[in-house]
Amino acid sequence: MANSLVSVQIIPKTPNGEDVIPYVDRAIAIIEASGVKYQVNPLETTMEGELSTLLRVIEQMSEAMVEMGCVSAMSQVKIVYNPSGISMNKLTEKYR
């Protein structure tokens, strides 16, 4: 069972002030390629897995922004860590 939930909002500083959506789409593609369970929400994406794996995914997202020409990328991150296990479904089941 996963030990962490990590929500991330990436805010790339685009080269010429253009729309960030293609950059965010690339970041979400990196999450998808990682194989971790995730859910895209309007303002952030939540991932479920081992904390070290999820932090590596965020690192890859940031590196991809620079590779796409961004000067920098800011990430707002929320982490829930529970060594005995946690899941998105368990955390939100009472609301469904």
N, C-alpha and C positions, 0 to 999 in steps of 0.2 A: 504494500500500500504506500502511496505517496506520503511524504512527510511535510510537504509545503504547497501553499498556494501563493503565486506571485502575480500581482496585477501590474501591468506596465503601460505607460503612455509615453510614446517616443515623440519628441518635438525636434525635428531636424532644422538646422539653420541652412536653408537652401541657398545655392550659389548666387542666384539673382532674384531672390524673393518670390520665386514661383510657388504655385500650389504645392502643398506637402502631401497630397493624397497619393501620388505615385510612389513616394518615399515610404509612406505608411504601408501601402500595399506590399512593398518589398520587405518591410519588417515583418509583416504578418506571414508572408511566404516563407521566411526563415523559421518562424515558429512552426508552421505547418511541416516543413521539411525536417524539423528536429524529431518529429514523432511523438512529442508530448501531447497530452490532452490539453485542449485550450478552448476558450469561448471568447469570441469577439463581441464587445459591447460598444455602445456609442462613443464613449470617451476613453476606454482602455480595453486591453485584452488581458484575460486571466488565464494563467497556465497552472497545471497541476503536475507535480512530480517531485523528484529529489532536488533539494535546494541547490546543490552544486551544479546540477544539470541546467536548471532554470536560469541561474546566474550566467552560465556560459552562453545560453541563448541570447540573453540581453547583451552580452559582450559582442556576439556575432551581429546582432542587429545594429549596434553602434558602429562597428567596423564597416558594415555595408553602407551606412549613410555616408561615411567619408569616401568610400570607394565610388559612390554615385556622385561625388563632387561637393558634398556638404562641408562647410568649414568645421562644423561641430554638430553634435546631437545631444540634447538633454533628455534624460529619461526620468519620469516620476514613477517610483516603484513602491508598492505596498507588499509586505511579506507576512504571511502567517506560517509559522513553523511549529509543528507538533510531532515529535519523534515517534509517538505511538500511532500516527496516521491521521490524515485529513483528506477530505475531498470536497469539490465544489457542490456536488449533490447533497452530501451530508450537511454541509453548512447552510444550504438554502432550502432544504426539503420542506420545512414548515411553511414556506411561502408559495409552494406549488400545489 
